[in-house]
Amino acid sequence: MHEYSIAYDIYTTARRAALDNGAKEITCVSVDVGKMAMVNPEQVEFLFKIIIEDDPLFSNARLSCRDVEARSRCSCGYEGSERFVCPQCGKLPEIVAGMEIAVTNIEIEVDEE
């Protein structure tokens, strides 16, 4: 179940970044999940909720996953969404987006001083 390790990595990344920036609370963690990453975003969200349950820094936090469509590029100049065969030359295109899992934003609350 690699979704658990992904959810845990998201948790540790958000926690470390929040503490490094003086957060008293994390309200939202935004993540881009590529459609070719072979990950179930709903399962990641469910596991994330379980992981943060006992951490007061995450008491009102939510995980927001955004799907990223696959994009490819070929040496012949083609750029588009074809993943397996370039429609212009028949070669295998390079996948340039859609395989990533990346924390893109962490919303935090800080004490006003």
DSSP file (Angstrom, degrees, kcal/mol; ACC not computed):
  #  RESIDUE AA STRUCTURE BP1 BP2  ACC     N-H-->O    O-->H-N    N-H-->O    O-->H-N    TCO  KAPPA ALPHA  PHI   PSI    X-CA   Y-CA   Z-CA
    1    1 A M    >>        0   0    0      0, 0.0     3,-1.0     0, 0.0     4,-0.7   0.000 360.0 360.0 360.0  85.7    0.0    0.0    0.0
    2    2 A H  H 3>  +     0   0    0      1,-0.2     4,-1.9     2,-0.2     5,-0.2   0.652 360.0  77.2 -74.0 -13.1    2.2    2.8   -1.3
    3    3 A E  H 3> S+     0   0    0      1,-0.2     4,-2.8     2,-0.2    -1,-0.2   0.865  90.6  55.9 -61.5 -34.8   -0.6    5.3   -0.7
    4    4 A Y  H <> S+     0   0    0     -3,-1.0     4,-2.6     1,-0.2    -1,-0.2   0.942 107.7  46.4 -63.7 -46.5    0.3    5.2    3.1
    5    5 A S  H  X S+     0   0    0     -4,-0.7     4,-2.2     1,-0.2    -1,-0.2   0.860 113.1  50.5 -66.1 -33.1    3.9    6.2    2.5
    6    6 A I  H  X S+     0   0    0     -4,-1.9     4,-2.3     2,-0.2    -2,-0.2   0.937 111.5  47.2 -67.0 -46.5    2.8    9.0    0.1
    7    7 A A  H  X S+     0   0    0     -4,-2.8     4,-2.2     1,-0.2    -2,-0.2   0.895 113.1  49.5 -60.7 -40.4    0.3   10.3    2.7
    8    8 A Y  H  X S+     0   0    0     -4,-2.6     4,-2.7     2,-0.2    -1,-0.2   0.898 109.7  50.8 -67.7 -39.8    3.0   10.1    5.4
    9    9 A D  H  X S+     0   0    0     -4,-2.2     4,-2.4     2,-0.2    -2,-0.2   0.891 109.9  50.3 -63.9 -39.1    5.5   11.9    3.2
   10   10 A I  H  X S+     0   0    0     -4,-2.3     4,-2.5     2,-0.2     5,-0.2   0.928 111.3  49.6 -62.6 -44.6    3.0   14.7    2.6
   11   11 A Y  H  X S+     0   0    0     -4,-2.2     4,-2.7     1,-0.2    -2,-0.2   0.940 113.3  44.4 -58.6 -50.9    2.4   14.9    6.3
   12   12 A T  H  X S+     0   0    0     -4,-2.7     4,-2.4     1,-0.2     5,-0.2   0.875 113.5  51.0 -67.2 -36.4    6.1   15.2    7.2
   13   13 A T  H  X S+     0   0    0     -4,-2.4     4,-2.3    -5,-0.2    -1,-0.2   0.941 114.1  43.5 -63.6 -47.6    6.8   17.7    4.4
   14   14 A A  H  X S+     0   0    0     -4,-2.5     4,-2.5    -5,-0.2    -2,-0.2   0.909 114.5  50.1 -65.0 -42.5    3.9   19.9    5.5
   15   15 A R  H  X S+     0   0    0     -4,-2.7     4,-2.6    -5,-0.2     5,-0.2   0.933 112.2  46.5 -62.7 -47.1    4.9   19.6    9.2
   16   16 A R  H  X S+     0   0    0     -4,-2.4     4,-2.3     1,-0.2    -2,-0.2   0.928 114.8  46.5 -62.7 -46.2    8.5   20.5    8.6
   17   17 A A  H  X S+     0   0    0     -4,-2.3     4,-0.9    -5,-0.2    -1,-0.2   0.895 113.3  49.6 -64.1 -40.2    7.7   23.5    6.3
   18   18 A A  H ><>S+     0   0    0     -4,-2.5     5,-2.5    -5,-0.2     3,-0.7   0.933 112.7  45.7 -65.2 -46.1    5.1   24.8    8.8
   19   19 A L  H ><5S+     0   0    0     -4,-2.6     3,-1.5     1,-0.2    -1,-0.2   0.879 108.5  56.8 -65.7 -37.3    7.4   24.5   11.8
   20   20 A D  H 3<5S+     0   0    0     -4,-2.3    -1,-0.2     1,-0.3    -2,-0.2   0.747 110.9  45.8 -63.6 -22.4   10.3   26.1    9.8
   21   21 A N  T <<5S-     0   0    0     -4,-0.9    -1,-0.3    -3,-0.7    -2,-0.2   0.142 119.9-105.3-109.8  18.3    7.9   29.1    9.2
   22   22 A G  T < 5 +     0   0    0     -3,-1.5    89,-0.6     1,-0.2    -3,-0.2   0.802  55.7 175.2  70.5  31.6    6.6   29.5   12.8
   23   23 A A  E   < -A  110   0A   0     -5,-2.5    87,-0.3    87,-0.2    -1,-0.2  -0.424  27.9-172.8 -73.6 143.2    3.1   28.0   12.2
   24   24 A K  E    S+     0   0A   0     85,-3.4     2,-0.3     1,-0.4    86,-0.2   0.567  78.9  10.9-100.9 -17.5    0.7   27.5   15.0
   25   25 A E  E     -A  109   0A   0     84,-1.5    84,-3.0    -7,-0.1     2,-0.5  -0.977  62.4-140.0-158.8 144.4   -1.7   25.6   12.7
   26   26 A I  E     +A  108   0A   0     31,-3.0    34,-0.5    -2,-0.3    82,-0.3  -0.931  19.8 176.0-104.2 129.6   -1.9   24.1    9.3
   27   27 A T  E     +     0   0A   0     80,-2.7    35,-1.0    -2,-0.5     2,-0.3   0.771  62.9   7.1-104.4 -32.6   -5.2   24.7    7.5
   28   28 A C  E     -Ab 107  62A   0     79,-1.3    79,-3.1    33,-0.2     2,-0.5  -0.982  49.2-162.0-154.7 138.7   -4.6   23.2    4.0
   29   29 A V  E     -Ab 106  63A   0     33,-2.5    35,-3.0    -2,-0.3     2,-0.4  -0.988  18.2-156.0-119.7 120.7   -2.0   21.1    2.2
   30   30 A S  E     -Ab 105  64A   0     75,-3.1    74,-2.5    -2,-0.5    75,-1.3  -0.823  13.0-176.8-101.4 135.5   -2.4   21.2   -1.6
   31   31 A V  E     -Ab 103  65A   0     33,-2.9    35,-2.8    -2,-0.4     2,-0.5  -0.994  21.3-142.9-134.6 134.8   -0.9   18.4   -3.7
   32   32 A D  E     -Ab 102  66A   0     70,-2.9    70,-2.2    -2,-0.4     2,-0.5  -0.856  19.8-168.8 -92.5 129.6   -0.7   17.8   -7.5
   33   33 A V  E     -Ab 101  67A   0     33,-3.0    35,-2.1    -2,-0.5    68,-0.2  -0.964  16.1-136.2-123.9 113.9   -1.2   14.1   -8.3
   34   34 A G  E >   - b   0  68A   0     66,-3.6     3,-1.9    -2,-0.5     5,-0.4  -0.416  14.0-129.8 -68.3 141.3   -0.4   13.0  -11.9
   35   35 A K  T 3  S+     0   0    0     33,-2.7     3,-0.4     1,-0.3    64,-0.2   0.717 110.1  51.1 -65.0 -19.7   -2.9   10.8  -13.5
   36   36 A M  T 3  S+     0   0    0     62,-3.1    -1,-0.3    32,-0.3    63,-0.2   0.301  81.7  94.0 -98.2   9.3   -0.1    8.4  -14.5
   37   37 A A  S <  S-     0   0    0     -3,-1.9    -1,-0.2    61,-0.4    -2,-0.1   0.557  90.2-129.5 -77.8  -7.2    1.3    8.3  -10.9
   38   38 A M        +     0   0    0     -3,-0.4     2,-0.4     1,-0.2    -2,-0.1   0.903  63.2 131.6  59.9  44.2   -0.7    5.1  -10.2
   39   39 A V        -     0   0    0     -5,-0.4    -1,-0.2    -4,-0.1    -2,-0.1  -0.971  58.6-134.4-128.8 141.2   -2.0    6.6   -7.0
   40   40 A N     >  -     0   0    0     -2,-0.4     4,-2.0     1,-0.2     3,-0.5  -0.847  15.7-162.2 -93.7 104.9   -5.6    6.7   -5.7
   41   41 A P  H  > S+     0   0    0      0, 0.0     4,-2.5     0, 0.0     5,-0.2   0.841  88.7  56.0 -58.7 -35.1   -6.0   10.3   -4.4
   42   42 A E  H  > S+     0   0    0      1,-0.2     4,-2.2     2,-0.2     5,-0.1   0.891 107.9  48.4 -64.1 -38.6   -9.1    9.4   -2.3
   43   43 A Q  H  > S+     0   0    0     -3,-0.5     4,-2.5     2,-0.2     5,-0.2   0.892 110.5  51.3 -68.1 -39.5   -7.1    6.7   -0.5
   44   44 A V  H  X S+     0   0    0     -4,-2.0     4,-2.6     2,-0.2    -2,-0.2   0.924 110.7  48.8 -62.1 -44.7   -4.2    9.2    0.1
   45   45 A E  H  X S+     0   0    0     -4,-2.5     4,-2.1     2,-0.2    -2,-0.2   0.916 111.6  49.6 -61.8 -43.4   -6.7   11.7    1.6
   46   46 A F  H  X S+     0   0    0     -4,-2.2     4,-1.4     1,-0.2    -2,-0.2   0.931 114.1  44.1 -60.7 -47.3   -8.2    9.1    3.8
   47   47 A L  H  X S+     0   0    0     -4,-2.5     4,-2.5     1,-0.2    -1,-0.2   0.866 109.2  57.2 -68.2 -36.2   -4.8    7.9    5.1
   48   48 A F  H  X S+     0   0    0     -4,-2.6     4,-2.3     1,-0.2    -1,-0.2   0.920 104.7  52.5 -59.2 -43.8   -3.7   11.5    5.6
   49   49 A K  H  X S+     0   0    0     -4,-2.1     4,-0.6     1,-0.2    -1,-0.2   0.878 110.5  47.7 -60.3 -38.4   -6.7   12.1    7.9
   50   50 A I  H >< S+     0   0    0     -4,-1.4     3,-0.7     1,-0.2     4,-0.3   0.915 111.2  50.5 -68.4 -43.1   -5.7    9.1   10.0
   51   51 A I  H 3< S+     0   0    0     -4,-2.5     3,-0.4     1,-0.2    -2,-0.2   0.877 113.5  44.4 -63.4 -39.1   -2.0   10.2   10.2
   52   52 A I  H >< S+     0   0    0     -4,-2.3     3,-2.0     1,-0.2     6,-0.3   0.542  83.7 103.1 -85.2  -5.9   -2.9   13.8   11.3
   53   53 A E  T << S+     0   0    0     -3,-0.7    -1,-0.2    -4,-0.6    -2,-0.1   0.814  88.4  32.9 -47.0 -44.4   -5.5   12.7   13.8
   54   54 A D  T 3  S+     0   0    0     -3,-0.4    -1,-0.3    -4,-0.3    -2,-0.1   0.272  94.8  98.5-102.1  11.2   -3.3   13.2   17.0
   55   55 A D    X   -     0   0    0     -3,-2.0     3,-1.9     1,-0.1    -1,-0.0  -0.878  57.3-159.0-102.7 111.2   -1.2   16.1   15.8
   56   56 A P  G >  S+     0   0    0      0, 0.0     3,-1.4     0, 0.0     4,-0.2   0.750  89.7  67.8 -61.3 -23.6   -2.6   19.4   17.2
   57   57 A L  G 3  S+     0   0    0      1,-0.3   -31,-3.0   -32,-0.1     3,-0.2   0.779 107.1  40.7 -63.8 -25.6   -0.8   21.3   14.4
   58   58 A F  G X  S+     0   0    0     -3,-1.9     3,-1.7    -6,-0.3    -1,-0.3   0.076  75.8 126.7-108.2  21.3   -3.2   19.7   11.9
   59   59 A S  T <  S+     0   0    0     -3,-1.4    -1,-0.2     1,-0.3    -2,-0.1   0.794  89.5  19.5 -56.8 -32.7   -6.4   20.0   14.0
   60   60 A N  T 3  S+     0   0    0    -34,-0.5    -1,-0.3    -3,-0.2     2,-0.1   0.107  97.5 132.6-120.8  21.1   -8.3   21.7   11.2
   61   61 A A    <   -     0   0    0     -3,-1.7     2,-0.3    -9,-0.1   -33,-0.2  -0.377  32.8-169.6 -79.1 151.3   -6.2   20.7    8.2
   62   62 A R  E     -b   28   0A   0    -35,-1.0   -33,-2.5    -2,-0.1     2,-0.5  -0.965  18.9-130.4-133.9 155.4   -7.4   19.3    5.0
   63   63 A L  E     -b   29   0A   0     -2,-0.3     2,-0.6   -35,-0.2   -33,-0.2  -0.915  17.7-163.4-106.0 128.2   -5.7   17.8    2.0
   64   64 A S  E     -b   30   0A   0    -35,-3.0   -33,-2.9    -2,-0.5     2,-0.4  -0.940   6.4-166.3-115.9 110.7   -6.6   19.1   -1.4
   65   65 A C  E     -b   31   0A   0     -2,-0.6     2,-0.5   -35,-0.2   -33,-0.2  -0.818   1.5-164.3-100.2 134.1   -5.5   16.9   -4.3
   66   66 A R  E     -b   32   0A   0    -35,-2.8   -33,-3.0    -2,-0.4     2,-0.2  -0.971  19.4-127.7-117.9 128.5   -5.5   18.2   -7.9
   67   67 A D  E     -b   33   0A   0     -2,-0.5     2,-0.5   -35,-0.2   -33,-0.2  -0.531  18.0-154.7 -73.5 137.4   -5.3   15.8  -10.8
   68   68 A V  E     -b   34   0A   0    -35,-2.1   -33,-2.7    -2,-0.2   -32,-0.3  -0.967  14.3-134.2-115.4 119.8   -2.6   16.6  -13.4
   69   69 A E        -     0   0    0     -2,-0.5     2,-0.2   -35,-0.2    30,-0.1  -0.321  29.2 -98.6 -68.6 152.8   -3.3   15.3  -16.9
   70   70 A A        -     0   0    0     28,-0.2     2,-0.4    11,-0.1    28,-0.3  -0.523  41.2-174.6 -72.5 137.6   -0.5   13.5  -18.8
   71   71 A R  E     -C   97   0B   0     26,-2.2    25,-2.6    -2,-0.2    26,-1.5  -0.991   1.6-171.3-132.1 142.9    1.5   15.6  -21.3
   72   72 A S  E     -CD  95  80B   0      8,-3.4     8,-2.1    -2,-0.4     2,-0.3  -0.884  11.1-158.3-133.6 164.3    4.1   14.4  -23.6
   73   73 A R  E     -CD  94  79B   0     21,-2.4    21,-3.2    -2,-0.3     2,-0.3  -0.996   9.1-156.7-142.2 140.9    6.7   15.8  -26.0
   74   74 A C    >   -     0   0    0      4,-2.7     3,-1.8    -2,-0.3    -2,-0.0  -0.853  29.4-118.4-119.4 155.9    8.4   14.1  -29.0
   75   75 A S  T 3  S+     0   0    0     -2,-0.3    -1,-0.1     1,-0.3     0, 0.0   0.695 112.1  65.5 -65.0 -18.3   11.7   14.8  -30.7
   76   76 A C  T 3  S-     0   0    0      2,-0.1    -1,-0.3     1,-0.0    -3,-0.0   0.573 125.7 -97.3 -80.2  -7.9    9.8   15.5  -33.9
   77   77 A G  S <  S+     0   0    0     -3,-1.8    -2,-0.1     1,-0.3     2,-0.1   0.287  76.2 142.7 111.7  -9.6    8.2   18.6  -32.3
   78   78 A Y        +     0   0    0     -5,-0.1    -4,-2.7     2,-0.0     2,-0.4  -0.418  22.5 179.0 -65.8 137.1    4.9   17.1  -31.2
   79   79 A E  E     +D   73   0B   0     -6,-0.2     2,-0.3    -2,-0.1    -6,-0.2  -0.984  31.4  89.0-136.5 129.6    3.5   18.2  -27.8
   80   80 A G  E    S-D   72   0B   0     -8,-2.1    -8,-3.4    -2,-0.4    -2,-0.0  -0.913  83.0 -60.4 177.9-151.3    0.2   17.0  -26.5
   81   81 A S  S    S+     0   0    0     -2,-0.3     2,-0.3   -10,-0.2   -11,-0.1   0.437  79.5 119.2-106.8  -1.2   -1.5   14.3  -24.4
   82   82 A E        -     0   0    0      1,-0.2    -2,-0.2   -10,-0.1     4,-0.0  -0.518  36.8-179.0 -68.2 127.0   -0.6   11.1  -26.4
   83   83 A R        +     0   0    0     -2,-0.3    -1,-0.2   -11,-0.1     3,-0.1   0.709  68.5  31.5-101.7 -23.2    1.4    8.9  -24.1
   84   84 A F  S    S+     0   0    0      1,-0.3     2,-0.4     8,-0.1    -2,-0.1   0.821 119.8  20.5-112.1 -38.5    2.3    5.8  -26.1
   85   85 A V  S    S-     0   0    0      7,-0.2    -1,-0.3     3,-0.0     7,-0.2  -0.989  74.5-120.4-139.2 127.1    2.8    6.7  -29.8
   86   86 A C     >  -     0   0    0      5,-3.4     4,-1.8    -2,-0.4    -3,-0.0  -0.484  17.8-146.4 -64.0 126.1    3.5   10.0  -31.3
   87   87 A P  T  4 S+     0   0    0      0, 0.0    -1,-0.2     0, 0.0     0, 0.0   0.644  94.9  48.0 -70.8 -12.2    0.7   10.8  -33.8
   88   88 A Q  T  4 S+     0   0    0      3,-0.1    -2,-0.0     0, 0.0    -3,-0.0   0.854 132.7   5.0 -94.2 -40.3    3.1   12.6  -36.1
   89   89 A C  T  4 S-     0   0    0      2,-0.1     3,-0.1   -11,-0.0    -3,-0.0   0.552  89.3-119.0-125.5 -11.6    6.1   10.2  -36.4
   90   90 A G     <  +     0   0    0     -4,-1.8     2,-0.0     1,-0.3     0, 0.0   0.432  68.2 129.8  87.8  -1.9    5.2    7.0  -34.5
   91   91 A K  S    S-     0   0    0     -6,-0.1    -5,-3.4     1,-0.1    -1,-0.3  -0.259  71.0 -91.8 -77.5 171.2    8.0    7.2  -32.0
   92   92 A L        -     0   0    0     -7,-0.2    -7,-0.2    -3,-0.1    -8,-0.1  -0.770  46.4-139.5 -82.8 116.7    7.6    6.9  -28.2
   93   93 A P        -     0   0    0      0, 0.0     2,-0.4     0, 0.0   -19,-0.2  -0.367  15.9-109.7 -76.8 159.6    7.1   10.4  -26.8
   94   94 A E  E     -C   73   0B   0    -21,-3.2   -21,-2.4    -2,-0.1     2,-0.5  -0.749  26.8-127.8 -87.2 131.0    8.7   11.6  -23.5
   95   95 A I  E     +C   72   0B   0     -2,-0.4   -23,-0.3   -23,-0.2     3,-0.1  -0.703  32.5 171.7 -78.8 122.5    6.2   12.1  -20.7
   96   96 A V  E     +     0   0B   0    -25,-2.6     2,-0.3    -2,-0.5   -24,-0.2   0.550  63.5  13.7-110.0 -12.3    6.8   15.6  -19.3
   97   97 A A  E    S+C   71   0B   0    -26,-1.5   -26,-2.2     1,-0.0    -1,-0.3  -0.981  95.3  60.9-158.3 153.0    3.9   15.9  -16.9
   98   98 A G  S    S+     0   0    0     -2,-0.3   -62,-3.1   -28,-0.3   -61,-0.4   0.418  85.0  78.8 109.8   0.2    1.3   13.6  -15.2
   99   99 A M  S    S+     0   0    0    -63,-0.2     2,-0.1   -64,-0.2   -29,-0.1   0.405  72.5 104.0-112.9  -1.3    3.6   11.3  -13.3
  100  100 A E        -     0   0    0    -67,-0.1   -66,-3.6   -32,-0.0     2,-0.4  -0.395  48.3-165.3 -86.7 156.7    4.3   13.6  -10.3
  101  101 A I  E     +A   33   0A   0    -68,-0.2     2,-0.4    -2,-0.1   -68,-0.2  -0.924  32.0 163.4-132.7 109.2    3.1   13.7   -6.8
  102  102 A A  E     -A   32   0A   0    -70,-2.2   -70,-2.9    -2,-0.4     2,-0.6  -0.989  43.3-129.0-139.5 132.4    4.1   17.1   -5.4
  103  103 A V  E     +A   31   0A   0     -2,-0.4   -72,-0.3   -72,-0.2     3,-0.1  -0.685  32.1 174.4 -72.9 121.2    3.1   19.3   -2.5
  104  104 A T  E     +     0   0A   0    -74,-2.5     2,-0.3    -2,-0.6   -73,-0.2   0.687  57.6  10.6-105.8 -23.0    2.4   22.6   -4.1
  105  105 A N  E     -A   30   0A   0    -75,-1.3   -75,-3.1     2,-0.0     2,-0.4  -0.982  50.1-163.9-158.7 143.4    1.1   24.8   -1.3
  106  106 A I  E     -A   29   0A   0     -2,-0.3     2,-0.5   -77,-0.2   -77,-0.2  -0.970  14.1-154.6-131.0 116.4    0.8   24.7    2.5
  107  107 A E  E     +A   28   0A   0    -79,-3.1   -80,-2.7    -2,-0.4   -79,-1.3  -0.795  23.4 175.3 -92.7 129.1   -1.6   27.2    4.2
  108  108 A I  E     -A   26   0A   0     -2,-0.5     2,-0.4   -82,-0.3   -82,-0.2  -0.882  29.0-135.0-131.5 160.5   -0.7   28.0    7.8
  109  109 A E  E     -A   25   0A   0    -84,-3.0   -85,-3.4    -2,-0.3   -84,-1.5  -0.944  26.0-169.5-111.0 138.2   -1.7   30.3   10.6
  110  110 A V  E     -A   23   0A   0     -2,-0.4     2,-0.3   -87,-0.3   -87,-0.2  -0.894  30.1 -99.3-124.9 156.9    1.0   32.1   12.6
  111  111 A D        -     0   0    0    -89,-0.6     2,-0.4    -2,-0.3     0, 0.0  -0.580  39.6-124.5 -72.4 134.6    0.9   34.1   15.8
  112  112 A E              0   0    0     -2,-0.3    -1,-0.1     1,-0.1     0, 0.0  -0.670 360.0 360.0 -82.0 131.6    0.8   37.8   15.1
  113  113 A E              0   0    0     -2,-0.4    -1,-0.1     0, 0.0    -2,-0.0   0.372 360.0 360.0-123.3 360.0    3.6   39.6   16.8
